[in-house]
Amino acid sequence: MTVSPVRRRFAVFALFFLPGLAMASWVARTPDVRDLLGASTGRMGLVLFGLSVGSMVGILCSGPLVARWGARPVIAAGTLATAAGSGVIGLGAGAGSDAAVALGLALIGLGMGGGEVALNIEGAEVERLLGRSTLPAMHGFYSLGTVVGAVAGMLLTAVSFPVLWHLVVVTAVVLAVLVPVIRYVPAGVGRRTGTGPRERDAARPAVWREPKLLLIGGIILALAMAEGTANDWLPLVMVDGHGFDAALGSAVYAVFAAAMTVGRFAGGPFVDRYGRAAALCASAVVGALGIALVILVDHQGVAAGGGRLGGQGGGGGSRPANGGSPRPARGGGGILK
C-alpha cells in the first residue's frame, strides 16, 4: 500500500503523542505510587533506576534493529512495550511490589528509547518527502501528550482515582490508537540492504574523533538529564520538599510539561531571528535558573515558577532549528523527542 506523506506525518504525530501520554500519566501519579509502595526516597531511587536501564538498552539496540528490520516493527514493538509498562506499573503499585513497578518502568524506558529513535528516522523521511521542517512539530506532539497525561493525572489524583485503573486505561488508549495508525508507516524505512559487516564498519564516521559531535552529545546529555530528572522527581520534590499535596504536585508537573510544549512548538521564530547558538544558550540559562529556583528557594510559588522555567528552557533547547532539523542516517540513531 502506498501511503501519502501527509498521512505518514499525522501517523508520526499520533505515535509521538502516545509515549508522552504514557510517561506523564505515570509521573503525575508518582506520589501515589510511592505511598502505595511505602517506599523511602532511597528505595524510590532504585525503582526509578529501572526507567534509566530500559532507556539505555532501547536506545543502544534501536539502530541495529532498524537497520535489519526497518523502522515500522521497531516503532510498533516500542509502543507495545510502553503500553505494557504502564499496565505493569499499575499492577505493581496495586500489589505494593517495588520489583514490578521497576519492571514496568524498564518496559516504558525500553519502548520509548527504542521506538522514538525509529520514529525520528521515519519522521526525517517524511520531512524529506514534504520538503519542509516537520520534526519540531512531531517532537511537540510528544510534549502535547505529556500535557494531556499530566492534566489527567492531576485531576484523577484530586478525586483519588485508583492508580491501577488509571494506568490500565492508559494502556488501553495507547493500544487503541496504535493498531489503526501503525499501518500508515511504510515497511522498509531505515532498513539497510546489500552491505556486509565490513562495508558498514568502513562507512561509519570516527565518532570519538569529532569534537563538534562530542560537544553536541554533551549538550544533549545535559538537557536529557534536566528533563529526565523532572520526569522522575518533580512531583515528589513538590510534595516532600515544598509541602504541596499530591494533586498540586502533579499540577506543577503539568505546568512544566505545558511550558516545554510551548517551547517546542513556538521556538522557531526565535531561532530564525537570532540563530541556533543564541536560542540554545538562552534556553540553557532559563532552564538552569528554573532548576536552581526549585532546589534552592524554599517557597511554594517560587518553586512552582522554577518548574515552569525548567520546562520552558528544556523545550526551547531541545527543539531542532527550522530548516535544519537533524536527519538521521537510515538505520542510525536520531535526536530523541
Beta strands, then each sheet from edge to edge (+ up, - down):
end
